Amino acid sequence: MLNFLFPQMKHQEKPPGENLTELMEFVLLGFADVPRLQWFLFALFLIIYIIILMGNGTIFLITKLDPALQAPMYFFLGNFSFVEICYVSVTLPRMLTNLWTQRRTISLVACAAQMCCILVLGATECFLLAVMAYDRCVAMCKPLHYPLLMSHKVCAQLVAGSWVSGVPVQVGQTLQIFSLPFCGSNHINHFFCDIPPILRLACGDTFVNEFMVYIVAVLFVTVPCLLILISYGKIISTILKLPSATSQSKAFSTCSSHLMVVTLFFGSAIITYLGPKKSHSAGTDKVLSLFYTIVTPMFNPMIYSLRNKEVITALRKLLCK
């Protein structure tokens, strides 16, 4: 079952009687296998990073400043955009620095900090998407009780819970992984410090670590995904009961943008971590992670702005000032 979660997971065995050399730094290989494309990749990822910052930053700004976007849905959307900015800022600046300077080393402490931040922010994103689905479910299924059930206090508590819930577990998991002994190569065939490539560098038996990774993945990915599916099951059931086709179309339009983001986020996560048992090449693994960590945050603002009339109106007001 663990192999199903991490099909490439192979740890290094400690040679009998050989002392371990304590590693103080790692080397993030990134895209070192394509030396002729380094400057092209630098320019490409710099443009993508700017697009992500501008897109998500604009969404965050208008949800805070525009009086028409003070509903709970936009409160959650603004927080989600802020999480996206934090999420990509953990990986992309270092990747850009590595491409610019060609110095790919990262200290053990910095690597652990990067992994911890990615895990915490990833968990926050999963919970926020579940909260956003619950918000739409309450709005559609219990419109008369919506102001009471989704008061500002409740919304603030849900967002705070999304941020805090993953911290102790993910910090503990990071400490557990980096308490392992590392031997042999210190080359990480990835562009950031992710769990699978780090565990592959560990010596000895990593079964307990792999098992904990699997449990945490189920709790922080599968459970929110199931909650989202249940919420949208109720939403679709309610929409189909609406009397007119116009009302159904408007209701589907309201929820479709969030559903697209959910599909992109969890779809890419499932492909990356819960794919078939057959082994993927390191190149394929990097491309999938690239899509999951960078491409999805780039498209989220476009999806919300193009599918939401209120957001488009707020953007026009902001641009006309």
Helices and strands as residue ranges (DSSP letters): H 2-5, E 25-28, G 35-37, H 38-65, G 67-69, H 72-101, E 105-107, H 108-141, H 146-149, H 152-178, E 187-188, H 195-200, H 207-217, I 218-222, H 223-239, H 245-273, H 282-290, I 291-295, H 296-307, H 309-320
